[in-house]
Amino acid sequence: MFNTRIRAKVEICAFLDRIKKYKEEQIDCTEHTFFRLNEAQRKIYTYKELTRILFKETPFLVGIQFNDNYAVFYHYKNKVLKIILSIGDRKINIVTFYFIEEWQIPEI
C-alpha cells in the first residue's frame, strides 16, 4: 500500500502540458483497468470516455505516487473520479480508475 501513496503534488498546468503531447492512439488500457466493472458499467466507462476525460476535462488534483504512477482526481457527474496513470515516454497506460468519497481525497 505504501507504493500507492502520493509522494508529491503535481501542478495541474504541468500535468495538462505533459499529457497534451500525446495523441489518443498513445493511450492504452491495461487488463486491470476495467476489472472492477460489471457489464452495465463497462458500457458507460469505456476507453473512449476515459480518454475524453483525460484530454477534455481538468482535474482538481494531481499527485505522483511512490510507484511513479500518477493519481489524477476529477469531479465527474457529481462524484469524485480517481484515475491512476502510468506515463511513459511514448504512451500513457490507464492502470485503473474508481470513484471515491470526498473524505478519501488526499491532502497533499
NORLINHU-V12794 format. One line per field, one symbol per residue. burial: I if it has 9 or more other ideal C-beta (glycine too) atoms within 8 Angstrom, else O. Layout:
# NORLINHU-V12794
burial->???
This chain:
# NORLINHU-V12794
burial->OOOIOIOOOIOIOOIIOOIOOIOOOIIOIIOOIOOOOOOOOIOOIOOOIIIIIIOOOOIOIIIIIIOOIIIIIIOOOOOIIIIIIIOOOOOIIIIIIOOIOOOOIOOO
